Amino acid sequence: MAEPVELPNRIGILPFRNKVLLPGAIIRIRCTSPSSVKLVEQELWQREEKGMIGILPVRDAAETVSAGSMLTQGADLGDKSSKNQTGIPASHKLDGKSQQEPIHWHTRGVAARALHLSRGVEKPSGRVTYTVILEGLCRFSIMELNTKGAYSTARISPLDMTKAEMERVEQDPDFIALSRQFKATAMELISVLEQKQKTVGRTKVLLETVPLHKLADFFVASFEISFEEQLSMLDSVDVKVRLSKATELVDRHLQSIRVAEKITKKVEGQLSKSQKEYLLRQQMRAIKEELGDNDDEDDDVAGLERKMQAAGMPPNVWKHAQRELRRLKKMQPQQPGYNSSRVYLELLADLPWQTTSEELEFDLKAAKERLDSDHFGLEKVKQRIIEYLAVRKLKPDARGPVLCFVGPPGVGKTSLASSIAAALGRKFVRISLGGVKDEADIRGHRRTYIGSMPGRLIDGLKKVSVRNPVMLLDEIDKTGSDVRGDPASALLEVLDPEQNKSFNDHYLNVPFDLSKVIFVATANRAQPIPPPLLDRMEVIELPGYTAEEKLNIAMRHLIPRVLNQHGLNSEFLKVPEGMVKLIIQRYTREAGVRNLERNLAALARAAAVRVAQQEQTVVPLNKDVHQISSPLLESRLAEGEVEMEVIPMGVNNHEISSAFRVLSPLVVDEDMLEKVLGPPKYDDKETAERVASPGVSVGLVWTSFGGEVQFIEATSMIGKGDLHLTGQLGDVIKESAQIALTWVRARATELNLTPAEEGGNLLEGRDVHIHFPAGAVPKDGPSAGVTLVTALVSLFSRRRVRSDTAMTGEMTLRGLVLPVGGIKDKVLAAHRYGLKRVILPERNLKDLVEVPAAVLGSMEILVAKRMEDVLEHAFEGGCPWRQHSRL
């Protein structure tokens, strides 16, 4: 056992190799060599004599140690000294072999005093050893060195300044500035270390009490610096130089601490989440073991494997899935790629590789009845569906068609696809393609990307869990393309029966058979669809409904659905057929029935408010009404079975009806329509009013919302013979206007527009302005040619066009009338506007087959081969001219 001994004497410590003792620092040395043991025994057991002091060089065997917040007094020199260190490393031996090495003495050192001395005996040699803890006191310079004795001694000269010298230095402005800078840096270092060490609070006290020139050694000794920097501090006898070097070293140490903290926080932030998950998983596993619950991660993987085996994957897909599963088993749950691999395998297990929905027995009569009950009209579409069912009945493995319903909004395209699925007994899934610009929405993302997911087709099949659903590709005409790819091009493989049997989704990365899926697409227009994609689909046009069809749809479908959505029935609200007709004529002019349904919903909301208010109104008994008193009746009344009051014979019947008015249904009339829906938006007089003056004609155009009536206005004013066009027109319609004006000017004399003696110059001294109303709506297309000519002839002849006549057709420069498209939509639009006569190109006569017979029976269809035929039909009494133009 080491024997502790406390001694007050001091020895001199010189720097050697890589160790320097500074004033204020504390060092622990284990002395085992004979010279060091002799020095300890003689020097530390007696006081110094005649200015001589024992010298001990500091080697690697000596380490500075922390002594908490000890503050000692040097009794002989009268100086305060302090210590500061951060770590207590293990003590080392100062053996004899190291002592025999040549020593290069440094001329300056630090006087140290012993704070603690322990004596021990090594076994089995019996050699005495000492462990001594020394505290640095002050600097000294060696005047005379003696190395001939058992240990080295030296005569020294103290290097510290006297009290008077120090007082003079403290008045130096440079010293004051250096002191402030050092103190600020030291305070900043203390504040950084305050959260790590409990002794920092005591260090703040030292900062206020110990002189700054000693604090410089105190702070520098508290952290590791190079041997050269230690020697530089030891040789800094001048206090200003010492403060400057100490400030630099303390600031550098402060910056290194901040950088280390920043790196530590960053690393801890990255590791904390995974460590937390790991600890939670370990705790969960321990809890499950205590509870006897074996549902751990291994069982989950085993369950996933059983699910994959039951999925019925093809051999090539199963081989790929097994390889991915083996990879998953080798991974830890906290690894980054674990979750993505597991989600991928779960997708493979959830996909319907072999699962199909059992189709109903093909009963064509029942299917037709189902379609008729769900949809009114649309005979062509329903006939095509019946044809497909007939083919499926004769050949069950026949390839399904790709139907594309093209028509304006609200005509039932989406509901038709749902009815197809119901008629076939298959599940229905809808995929919206409106605004899709990324090819990955169709093919999926590659698994190398963060947040990757399968395409919408594979995701839809996962949701319905069958491989043969009816899949609706809604708004297929509204897909776009950018740098991320073209979704329409990706759909080429999906809709091609020869290719979709091995559809490759980028996320799935294995082929999937889409040949059993019945694809149905919808679009408002066929023009935006790329031709290769349009070629893969069978286009069926749904132009819109007539007024009679809208009436039947409203009475059969819309009114019951609206009443059900608002918590009403026919006992609360009744909408007669006459009122539905008024709504269609005065408040809606559309190809579909969406606005009609919105107006019916407005009436239902008004009725709901009335019913809700009357349910809260308690009808009081009349003052002349007498209550019946009966025990049986009272018991029945208490149970809520009977509500009764006796009315005397003299009570007015009007009072009785007003008391029970809450029980009568609300019947919609014209007053209620105007109160709820507002003034009528349309009337039959609009066309007559707008064509009341010359220069106005009525045309028929086609839009993505169906057919529309387009008024064209022309006027002339003083000018230079220029043509002005307004109404946000496209290039094609501008060219049609120029052709129309040229044709009219060339035949001005023939049409009696100008006298023959004037040369037939219509634009002499005047300009012509043609305007297409609704200037905010873009317009383009060739079908306004005949309408433009009619408006110009009306302007120059000052004769009005018939207000009950509309027209459409393209015109050549020679006056031929060419056919145009969208005839059914245009005729229906004229019918909605109440027009009775429609002028069509002769070659469009065949397109009238698609127009409902009821519409054709109420209108007069006029055909025109040349422009002269159009003018003959457009004006009352015909259009006179002197001679017919010849080609």
Residue, then its C-alpha position, 0 to 999 in steps of 0.5 A: m500500500a502506498e503511504p500518503v505524505e504531505l510536504p511543503n517544500r518545492i523543486g524545479i521543473l524543467p521542460f523535457r521532450n514534449k512536456v512543460l509545466l506552467p504556473g498554475a498547472i498541477i502535475r502527477i509524477r511517479c518516481t522509480s529511478p534512483s535519482s528521482v527517488k533520491l531527489v524526492e527524499q532529500e529535497l522534499w523532506q528539507r527546505e531549500e538552502k542558499g538559493m539552491i533547488g532540486i531540478l527534475p526534467v519532465r518526460d513523457a512519464a509525467e502528466t498534468v492532472s486536474a485538481g478540481s478548483m483548488l486554489t493554493q498560496g505560495a507561502d515563501l514567494g507570497d504569490k497566488s497560484s491556481k490550477n486548471q486542467t480537464g482530464i486525469p490520465a493514468s500516471h506513468k513511470l519515470d524509470g531508470k532507462s529513460q533517465q540514462e538518456p542524454i538531457h538537453w537542459h532548458t534555461r528556464g523552468v517553473a518552481a513547483r511545490a508538492l501537494h501530495l506525496s505517496r510512498g510505495v514498495e515494489k514487489p518482489s524487488g523491494r524498491v521504493t517508489y514515490t508518487v508526487i503531485l506538484e503545483g507550478l508556482c512561478r517562472f525562474s531562470i537557471m543561474e548555475l546548474n550542478t549535475k554531479g550529485a545524486y540528482s541535479t541542483a541549480r541556483i535560480s533567479p525568479l522571473d516574476m515581476t515585483k508588485a511595483e513593476m506590476e502596478r506600472v504595467e497595469q497602467d499601460p493602455d496596451f495592457i488594459a486593451l489586452s486584458r479586456q480582450f483576454k477576459a472577453t475571450a475567456m468568458e466566452l470559453i467559460s460560457v461554452l463549457e458551462q453546460k459540460q463541467k460543473t466547476v465552471g462556476r468556480t472558474k468565473v470567480l477566479l476570473e474576477t479575483v486572480p490577476l490576469h497575467k496569472l490567469a493567462d497561464f491558468f487558461v492555457a494550461s487547461f487544454e492541450i497545445s503543442f510542445e512548441e506553444q508550451l515553450s513559447m508560453l513559458d518563455s513569455v516573461d513579458v505580461k503583455v506578450r503572455l496575454s497576447k499569446a494566451t488570447e490567441l490560444v484560448d480563442r483557437h480552443l474556443q473555435s475548435i470546441r464549437v466546430a466539434e459541437k457542430i459535428t457532434k450535433k449533426v452526427e447525433g441528429q443522423l443517428s438518433k432516429s435509427q438508434k431510437e427505432y432500434l431501442l424501441r424495437q428491442q423493447m418491443r421484442a422484450i415485451k412480446e417475449e414476456l407476454g409470450d407473443n411470438d408475432d415478431e418481425d420474423d413471423d411478419v416476413a413469414g406471413l408475407e412469404r405465405k401471402m406471396q405463395a398464395a398470390g399465384m404469380p407466374p414462374n418468372v415473377w415468382k423467381h424474381a420475388q423469391r430473390e427479393l425476399r431473400r434479400l429482405k431476410k438478410m436486412q435489419p428493419q432499421q436499414p434504409g432499404y428495408n421498408s422499400s423492399r417490404v412495400y415492393l413485396e407486399l405489392l407483388a403479393d396484393l396484385p391479382w395475378q390470377t384472381t378474376s371476378e365471376e361474370l354474370e350469365f349473359d342475358l342480353k334482354a336483362a342487360k338491355e333492360r339494365l341499360d335502359s333503366d340507367h340511361f334514357g336515349l343513347e341508343k347507338v351506345k347501348q346497341r354497341i354494348i349489347e353487340y359486345l355482350a353478344v360476342r362475349k356470349l358466343k366467344p368468352d375469350a374474345r378480346g375486349p374493345v377499347l371504347c372511347f366516348v366523345g361528347p360534351p360534359g354532362v351527357g353521361k360518359t362516365s356513368l355509361a362506363s359504370s353501367i357496362a361494368a354492372a351489365l358484365g358483372r365486373k368491378f369498376v375502377r376509374i382513373s382520371l388522366g386530366g392534367v397528367k403530364d408525367e409518364a410515370d403516372i402510367r408506367g410508374h417510377r423506377r425503384t431507385y428514386i425516393g418516394s417511388m410508386p407504381g403507376r395508376l393502372i397497377d395501383g387501380l388493379k391492386k384496389v379492385s383485386v381482380r385482373n379483369p375489371v372495367m377500367l375507365l380512363d377519364e378525360i383522356d384528351k386532357t393529358g399533356s407532355d413535358v420533360r418528364g415524358d408523354p403519358a399519351s405515348a405510354l398509353l399506346e402499349v396499354l391500349d394495344p391488345e397485342q402489347n398489353k398482355s406483357f405490360n411492364d410497369h417501371y416500379l413493378n419491373v416484371p410483366f403484368d397481363l392487362s389483356k383481360v381488362i376492358f378499357v373505356a375512355t372518355a373525352n370532350r374532343a377527339q382532336p387533342i388525342p394523338p392519332p396513333l392513340l386514337d387509332r387504338m380506340e373505337v370512338i362513339e360520339l355522344p352529341g347531347y340530349t334534346a329537350e324531350e330527352k332532358l325532360n325524361i331524364a329529369m323525371r326518371h333520374l334527376i328529380p328522385r336523386v336530388l330529393n334523396q340527396h336533400g332528405l326529401n321525397s315526393e310528399f314534400l316537393k313536387v315538380p310538374e313536367g311543365m315546370v321542368k320544361l320551363i327550366i330547360q327552356r329558360y334556365t339551361r341551354e347545354a348539351g348535357v344535364r348538369n345545369l338542369e340538375r343544379n337548378l333542381a337542387a336549388l329548388a330542393r334546397a328551398a323546399a328543405v328550408r321550408v320543411a325544416q322550419q315548419e317541423q320546429t313550428v308547433v301549431p297551437l290549439n284554437k281557442d274554440v277547440h275542446q280537448i277530449s278527456s279519456p283515460l284510454l286516450e290519455s295513455r295513448l297520447a302519452e305513448g305518442e300514438v295519437e294526436m287528436e283535437v275536436i273541432p266544433m262545427g262552427v269553426n271555419n274551414h279556412e282555419i282548418s286548412s291553415a292549421f294543417r298546411v304543414l302536411s301539404p307538399l310544396v308544388v313548384d310553380e312559375d313564381m317559385l321558379e323566378k323566386v329561387l332561380g331568378p329571372p329567366k336567362y334565356d327566351d325565344k325572343e333573343t334571336a328575333e331581337r338580335v336579327a332585327s337590323p340588317g348586317v346580322s346573321v345566325g350561324l351554328v358552331w361546334t364547341s367542346f361543350g356541344g353545338e352553339v348558336q353564333f351571331i355574326e354582326a357586320t357594319s360599315m363606316i367611312g374609311k379607306g376600304d379596310l376590313h376589321l375583325t374582332g371577337q378573339l378569332g383564329d387564323v382560319i376564321k379570319e381567312s373565311a371572312q376575307i374570302a366572304l368579303t372578296w366573294v361579295r365584292a366580286r358579285a356586288t352588281e349581280l346581287n344588286l348591291t351597287p349600281a352597274e354604272e358605279g363599277g361595283n366597288l362596295l368599299e369605295g370610301r368606307d371600311v367594314h367591321i365584322h364582330f363575333p359577339a362573346g369576345a372573351v371566347p376564342k373562335d376558329g374554324p371554317s364553318a362560318g363562311v356562309t354565315l359571313v357572306t349572309a351578314l355582308v349581303s344583308l349589310f350592303s342590301r339593307r335587308r334583314v335575315r330571317s330570325d328563325t333561320a340558322m346556317t352552317g357551311e364552308m364556302t370556297l372563293r367560287g361560291l361552292v358550299l362545302p360540308v362541315g362536321g358536328i351536324k347533329d350537335k349544331v341541329l340540336a343547338a338550333h332546336r334548343y334556341g327555338l330556331k325553326r329553319v336550318i341551312l346545311p351543305e348538301r353533302n351533309l344531308k347524310d349526317l341527319v340520320e343521327v339527329p332524333a326524329a322528334v327534332l327533325g319533325s319540328m324543324e325545316i332542313l334546307v340544303a344548299k349546294r352554292m352560296e346563291d342557294v344559301l342567300e335564297h333561303a336566308f332572306e324573306g322572299g329570296c334574294p334577288w340578283r340579275q344573273h346567276s354566277r357561273l364558274 
